[in-house]
Structure formats: C-alpha cells, structure tokens
Amino acid sequence: MNHTQSAADFQTTLGTLRNVVLAWPDETICYPGHGPSFRIGDLRPAIEAFLDRDHGDFFGDATWES
C-alpha cells in the first residue's frame, strides 16, 4: 500500500514507479517498508496495469488493486 497526502504526491509516486522501479531488472528484489519482499519481475505486470489506469486526482491509500 502507498499513502499520499495530495494528488501531486500521488503523481510523483507514479513517476517513480514508471521511471525508476520499472527500469530495474526483473531479478531485483524489493524490500518495501511494509509487506513481504518481492521480485520486480513477479509484480511487473501488476505495476504496469496499475500505471495504465486513469487515477484522475486521486490521493490517499493506494494498492495495486486500487
């Protein structure tokens, strides 16, 4: 889950996912501040699908299913 305080903060998070996280190799293991660790390659399709959605002016608590 990700929590943002404003729509601008959420857009920053989306940009980080697009431009930083998805640039990492599939074998990269991520250790988030919450939840279990994961390989980028295992979640790449879910992250890409999340980024493809129109989030409008959303901010607050987000998960891949949001």
N, CA, C and O atoms as a Tinker XYZ file with bonds, in Angstrom:
   264  protein
     1  N      0.845000   -1.167000    0.000000    73     2
     2  CA     0.000000    0.000000    0.000000    64     1     3
     3  C      0.894000    1.234000    0.000000    63     2     4     5
     4  O      2.005000    1.212000    0.529000    81     3
     5  N      0.404000    2.283000   -0.587000    73     3     6
     6  CA     1.089000    3.560000   -0.638000    64     5     7
     7  C      0.132000    4.614000   -0.124000    63     6     8     9
     8  O     -1.061000    4.571000   -0.423000    81     7
     9  N      0.645000    5.561000    0.648000    73     7    10
    10  CA    -0.200000    6.658000    1.139000    64     9    11
    11  C      0.398000    7.974000    0.674000    63    10    12    13
    12  O      1.584000    8.235000    0.874000    81    11
    13  N     -0.428000    8.798000    0.053000    73    11    14
    14  CA    -0.001000   10.130000   -0.366000    64    13    15
    15  C     -0.943000   11.171000    0.210000    63    14    16    17
    16  O     -2.107000   10.885000    0.492000    81    15
    17  N     -0.429000   12.383000    0.381000    73    15    18
    18  CA    -1.179000   13.478000    1.003000    64    17    19
    19  C     -1.867000   14.386000   -0.005000    63    18    20    21
    20  O     -2.717000   15.196000    0.364000    81    19
    21  N     -1.497000   14.251000   -1.290000    73    19    22
    22  CA    -2.092000   15.115000   -2.316000    64    21    23
    23  C     -2.027000   14.416000   -3.665000    63    22    24    25
    24  O     -1.296000   13.441000   -3.840000    81    23
    25  N     -2.800000   14.928000   -4.611000    73    23    26
    26  CA    -2.766000   14.375000   -5.970000    64    25    27
    27  C     -1.372000   14.538000   -6.575000    63    26    28    29
    28  O     -0.908000   13.663000   -7.305000    81    27
    29  N     -0.705000   15.649000   -6.277000    73    27    30
    30  CA     0.659000   15.865000   -6.790000    64    29    31
    31  C      1.622000   14.818000   -6.228000    63    30    32    33
    32  O      2.473000   14.305000   -6.955000    81    31
    33  N      1.490000   14.499000   -4.936000    73    31    34
    34  CA     2.332000   13.461000   -4.338000    64    33    35
    35  C      2.080000   12.112000   -5.006000    63    34    36    37
    36  O      3.018000   11.357000   -5.265000    81    35
    37  N      0.817000   11.814000   -5.284000    73    35    38
    38  CA     0.499000   10.536000   -5.925000    64    37    39
    39  C      1.106000   10.486000   -7.323000    63    38    40    41
    40  O      1.616000    9.443000   -7.733000    81    39
    41  N      1.062000   11.588000   -8.058000    73    39    42
    42  CA     1.673000   11.630000   -9.392000    64    41    43
    43  C      3.188000   11.431000   -9.303000    63    42    44    45
    44  O      3.786000   10.817000  -10.187000    81    43
    45  N      3.805000   11.946000   -8.244000    73    43    46
    46  CA     5.237000   11.709000   -8.025000    64    45    47
    47  C      5.504000   10.223000   -7.830000    63    46    48    49
    48  O      6.464000    9.682000   -8.378000    81    47
    49  N      4.654000    9.564000   -7.049000    73    47    50
    50  CA     4.785000    8.121000   -6.836000    64    49    51
    51  C      4.660000    7.366000   -8.151000    63    50    52    53
    52  O      5.445000    6.457000   -8.422000    81    51
    53  N      3.683000    7.735000   -8.968000    73    51    54
    54  CA     3.513000    7.071000  -10.265000    64    53    55
    55  C      4.741000    7.285000  -11.144000    63    54    56    57
    56  O      5.184000    6.360000  -11.825000    81    55
    57  N      5.290000    8.484000  -11.135000    73    55    58
    58  CA     6.501000    8.761000  -11.913000    64    57    59
    59  C      7.683000    7.940000  -11.441000    63    58    60    61
    60  O      8.476000    7.466000  -12.255000    81    59
    61  N      7.807000    7.767000  -10.137000    73    59    62
    62  CA     8.888000    6.940000   -9.592000    64    61    63
    63  C      8.729000    5.488000  -10.031000    63    62    64    65
    64  O      9.706000    4.841000  -10.408000    81    63
    65  N      7.515000    4.982000   -9.983000    73    63    66
    66  CA     7.273000    3.619000  -10.454000    64    65    67
    67  C      7.663000    3.477000  -11.925000    63    66    68    69
    68  O      8.361000    2.537000  -12.303000    81    67
    69  N      7.202000    4.426000  -12.753000    73    67    70
    70  CA     7.460000    4.384000  -14.204000    64    69    71
    71  C      8.942000    4.520000  -14.527000    63    70    72    73
    72  O      9.492000    3.731000  -15.295000    81    71
    73  N      9.583000    5.522000  -13.939000    73    71    74
    74  CA    10.921000    5.914000  -14.368000    64    73    75
    75  C     12.062000    5.316000  -13.573000    63    74    76    77
    76  O     13.203000    5.314000  -14.033000    81    75
    77  N     11.773000    4.813000  -12.395000    73    75    78
    78  CA    12.831000    4.245000  -11.556000    64    77    79
    79  C     12.609000    2.749000  -11.361000    63    78    80    81
    80  O     13.430000    1.936000  -11.785000    81    79
    81  N     11.512000    2.392000  -10.726000    73    79    82
    82  CA    11.278000    0.997000  -10.337000    64    81    83
    83  C     11.202000    0.078000  -11.553000    63    82    84    85
    84  O     11.847000   -0.971000  -11.567000    81    83
    85  N     10.433000    0.445000  -12.567000    73    83    86
    86  CA    10.303000   -0.438000  -13.733000    64    85    87
    87  C     11.569000   -0.513000  -14.578000    63    86    88    89
    88  O     11.675000   -1.368000  -15.457000    81    87
    89  N     12.524000    0.369000  -14.322000    73    87    90
    90  CA    13.812000    0.297000  -15.026000    64    89    91
    91  C     14.721000   -0.778000  -14.435000    63    90    92    93
    92  O     15.692000   -1.183000  -15.074000    81    91
    93  N     14.421000   -1.240000  -13.236000    73    91    94
    94  CA    15.235000   -2.262000  -12.598000    64    93    95
    95  C     15.010000   -3.614000  -13.276000    63    94    96    97
    96  O     13.918000   -3.872000  -13.783000    81    95
    97  N     16.023000   -4.475000  -13.291000    73    95    98
    98  CA    15.872000   -5.816000  -13.879000    64    97    99
    99  C     14.839000   -6.652000  -13.118000    63    98   100   101
   100  O     14.590000   -6.433000  -11.932000    81    99
   101  N     14.251000   -7.608000  -13.826000    73    99   102
   102  CA    13.247000   -8.487000  -13.212000    64   101   103
   103  C     13.762000   -9.211000  -11.976000    63   102   104   105
   104  O     12.978000   -9.531000  -11.083000    81   103
   105  N     15.051000   -9.472000  -11.907000    73   103   106
   106  CA    15.628000  -10.222000  -10.790000    64   105   107
   107  C     15.785000   -9.384000   -9.522000    63   106   108   109
   108  O     16.090000   -9.924000   -8.458000    81   107
   109  N     15.579000   -8.071000   -9.624000    73   107   110
   110  CA    15.744000   -7.183000   -8.475000    64   109   111
   111  C     14.739000   -7.532000   -7.393000    63   110   112   113
   112  O     13.542000   -7.653000   -7.653000    81   111
   113  N     15.239000   -7.691000   -6.179000    73   111   114
   114  CA    14.369000   -7.975000   -5.038000    64   113   115
   115  C     14.124000   -6.669000   -4.297000    63   114   116   117
   116  O     15.060000   -5.954000   -3.940000    81   115
   117  N     12.845000   -6.371000   -4.071000    73   115   118
   118  CA    12.445000   -5.158000   -3.361000    64   117   119
   119  C     12.062000   -5.509000   -1.932000    63   118   120   121
   120  O     11.428000   -6.531000   -1.673000    81   119
   121  N     12.457000   -4.649000   -1.023000    73   119   122
   122  CA    12.134000   -4.807000    0.387000    64   121   123
   123  C     11.338000   -3.573000    0.825000    63   122   124   125
   124  O     11.912000   -2.612000    1.337000    81   123
   125  N     10.024000   -3.603000    0.625000    73   123   126
   126  CA     9.206000   -2.431000    0.966000    64   125   127
   127  C      9.170000   -2.200000    2.475000    63   126   128   129
   128  O      9.539000   -3.074000    3.260000    81   127
   129  N      8.728000   -1.031000    2.858000    73   127   130
   130  CA     8.608000   -0.712000    4.275000    64   129   131
   131  C      7.461000   -1.452000    4.948000    63   130   132   133
   132  O      7.315000   -1.402000    6.169000    81   131
   133  N      6.654000   -2.133000    4.160000    73   131   134
   134  CA     5.527000   -2.912000    4.677000    64   133   135
   135  C      5.297000   -4.074000    3.718000    63   134   136   137
   136  O      5.554000   -3.952000    2.521000    81   135
   137  N      4.822000   -5.180000    4.230000    73   135   138
   138  CA     4.563000   -6.356000    3.390000    64   137   139
   139  C      5.831000   -7.129000    3.078000    63   138   140   141
   140  O      6.933000   -6.721000    3.444000    81   139
   141  N      5.657000   -8.251000    2.399000    73   139   142
   142  CA     6.802000   -9.119000    2.102000    64   141   143
   143  C      7.651000   -8.575000    0.953000    63   142   144   145
   144  O      7.195000   -7.750000    0.162000    81   143
   145  N      8.881000   -9.048000    0.880000    73   143   146
   146  CA     9.757000   -8.698000   -0.240000    64   145   147
   147  C      9.212000   -9.360000   -1.509000    63   146   148   149
   148  O      8.440000  -10.317000   -1.441000    81   147
   149  N      9.627000   -8.833000   -2.667000    73   147   150
   150  CA     9.174000   -9.393000   -3.940000    64   149   151
   151  C     10.201000   -9.102000   -5.029000    63   150   152   153
   152  O     11.008000   -8.179000   -4.917000    81   151
   153  N     10.151000   -9.914000   -6.085000    73   151   154
   154  CA    10.970000   -9.672000   -7.276000    64   153   155
   155  C     10.189000   -8.748000   -8.205000    63   154   156   157
   156  O      8.984000   -8.916000   -8.393000    81   155
   157  N     10.887000   -7.773000   -8.783000    73   155   158
   158  CA    10.226000   -6.855000   -9.722000    64   157   159
   159  C      9.519000   -7.631000  -10.826000    63   158   160   161
   160  O      8.382000   -7.314000  -11.174000    81   159
   161  N     10.176000   -8.639000  -11.378000    73   159   162
   162  CA     9.580000   -9.405000  -12.476000    64   161   163
   163  C      8.270000  -10.067000  -12.105000    63   162   164   165
   164  O      7.401000  -10.250000  -12.957000    81   163
   165  N      8.118000  -10.431000  -10.832000    73   163   166
   166  CA     6.876000  -11.081000  -10.399000    64   165   167
   167  C      5.709000  -10.099000  -10.346000    63   166   168   169
   168  O      4.559000  -10.495000  -10.536000    81   167
   169  N      5.993000   -8.832000  -10.091000    73   167   170
   170  CA     4.917000   -7.836000   -9.978000    64   169   171
   171  C      4.873000   -6.865000  -11.152000    63   170   172   173
   172  O      3.986000   -6.013000  -11.213000    81   171
   173  N      5.822000   -6.980000  -12.089000    73   171   174
   174  CA     5.864000   -6.037000  -13.215000    64   173   175
   175  C      4.506000   -5.916000  -13.932000    63   174   176   177
   176  O      4.061000   -4.795000  -14.179000    81   175
   177  N      3.835000   -7.027000  -14.272000    73   175   178
   178  CA     2.536000   -6.881000  -14.955000    64   177   179
   179  C      1.512000   -6.114000  -14.119000    63   178   180   181
   180  O      0.757000   -5.310000  -14.666000    81   179
   181  N      1.472000   -6.343000  -12.822000    73   179   182
   182  CA     0.518000   -5.643000  -11.954000    64   181   183
   183  C      0.877000   -4.161000  -11.846000    63   182   184   185
   184  O     -0.011000   -3.308000  -11.848000    81   183
   185  N      2.161000   -3.851000  -11.753000    73   183   186
   186  CA     2.596000   -2.457000  -11.678000    64   185   187
   187  C      2.259000   -1.737000  -12.976000    63   186   188   189
   188  O      1.753000   -0.615000  -12.953000    81   187
   189  N      2.537000   -2.376000  -14.107000    73   187   190
   190  CA     2.234000   -1.753000  -15.403000    64   189   191
   191  C      0.728000   -1.531000  -15.575000    63   190   192   193
   192  O      0.312000   -0.489000  -16.081000    81   191
   193  N     -0.084000   -2.496000  -15.161000    73   191   194
   194  CA    -1.537000   -2.342000  -15.258000    64   193   195
   195  C     -2.008000   -1.193000  -14.357000    63   194   196   197
   196  O     -2.877000   -0.413000  -14.746000    81   195
   197  N     -1.440000   -1.094000  -13.174000    73   195   198
   198  CA    -1.771000   -0.012000  -12.255000    64   197   199
   199  C     -1.433000    1.338000  -12.881000    63   198   200   201
   200  O     -2.222000    2.278000  -12.791000    81   199
   201  N     -0.268000    1.437000  -13.512000    73   199   202
   202  CA     0.158000    2.689000  -14.136000    64   201   203
   203  C     -0.703000    3.050000  -15.342000    63   202   204   205
   204  O     -0.857000    4.230000  -15.656000    81   203
   205  N     -1.259000    2.062000  -16.013000    73   203   206
   206  CA    -2.084000    2.305000  -17.199000    64   205   207
   207  C     -3.469000    2.849000  -16.870000    63   206   208   209
   208  O     -4.151000    3.370000  -17.752000    81   207
   209  N     -3.893000    2.737000  -15.618000    73   207   210
   210  CA    -5.217000    3.227000  -15.222000    64   209   211
   211  C     -5.230000    4.751000  -15.131000    63   210   212   213
   212  O     -4.201000    5.382000  -14.888000    81   211
   213  N     -6.404000    5.324000  -15.329000    73   211   214
   214  CA    -6.596000    6.760000  -15.125000    64   213   215
   215  C     -6.931000    6.966000  -13.649000    63   214   216   217
   216  O     -8.010000    6.586000  -13.193000    81   215
   217  N     -6.020000    7.558000  -12.917000    73   215   218
   218  CA    -6.221000    7.776000  -11.485000    64   217   219
   219  C     -6.800000    9.156000  -11.186000    63   218   220   221
   220  O     -7.091000    9.468000  -10.032000    81   219
   221  N     -6.969000    9.984000  -12.214000    73   219   222
   222  CA    -7.541000   11.310000  -12.007000    64   221   223
   223  C     -6.775000   12.091000  -10.959000    63   222   224   225
   224  O     -5.546000   12.141000  -10.992000    81   223
   225  N     -7.491000   12.698000  -10.033000    73   223   226
   226  CA    -6.885000   13.493000   -8.959000    64   225   227
   227  C     -6.778000   12.714000   -7.656000    63   226   228   229
   228  O     -6.787000   13.294000   -6.570000    81   227
   229  N     -6.677000   11.410000   -7.773000    73   227   230
   230  CA    -6.627000   10.538000   -6.596000    64   229   231
   231  C     -5.432000   10.865000   -5.707000    63   230   232   233
   232  O     -4.368000   11.256000   -6.186000    81   231
   233  N     -5.634000   10.696000   -4.394000    73   231   234
   234  CA    -4.550000   10.611000   -3.412000    64   233   235
   235  C     -5.116000    9.906000   -2.200000    63   234   236   237
   236  O     -6.330000    9.757000   -2.067000    81   235
   237  N     -4.237000    9.474000   -1.321000    73   235   238
   238  CA    -4.659000    8.724000   -0.146000    64   237   239
   239  C     -3.985000    7.367000   -0.140000    63   238   240   241
   240  O     -2.818000    7.254000   -0.515000    81   239
   241  N     -4.702000    6.335000    0.281000    73   239   242
   242  CA    -4.164000    4.984000    0.358000    64   241   243
   243  C     -4.411000    4.256000   -0.967000    63   242   244   245
   244  O     -5.544000    4.183000   -1.443000    81   243
   245  N     -3.353000    3.727000   -1.546000    73   243   246
   246  CA    -3.462000    3.006000   -2.812000    64   245   247
   247  C     -2.801000    1.638000   -2.705000    63   246   248   249
   248  O     -1.774000    1.476000   -2.046000    81   247
   249  N     -3.408000    0.660000   -3.365000    73   247   250
   250  CA    -2.813000   -0.656000   -3.527000    64   249   251
   251  C     -2.840000   -0.973000   -5.017000    63   250   252   253
   252  O     -3.467000   -0.246000   -5.787000    81   251
   253  N     -2.178000   -2.032000   -5.431000    73   251   254
   254  CA    -2.174000   -2.397000   -6.848000    64   253   255
   255  C     -3.591000   -2.620000   -7.350000    63   254   256   257
   256  O     -3.859000   -2.441000   -8.538000    81   255
   257  N     -4.505000   -3.010000   -6.459000    73   255   258
   258  CA    -5.883000   -3.285000   -6.862000    64   257   259
   259  C     -6.723000   -2.015000   -6.923000    63   258   260   261
   260  O     -7.844000   -2.049000   -7.430000    81   259
   261  N     -6.203000   -0.884000   -6.413000    73   259   262
   262  CA    -6.971000    0.380000   -6.364000    64   261   263
   263  C     -7.211000    0.931000   -7.752000    63   262   264
   264  O     -7.836000    1.981000   -7.901000    81   263
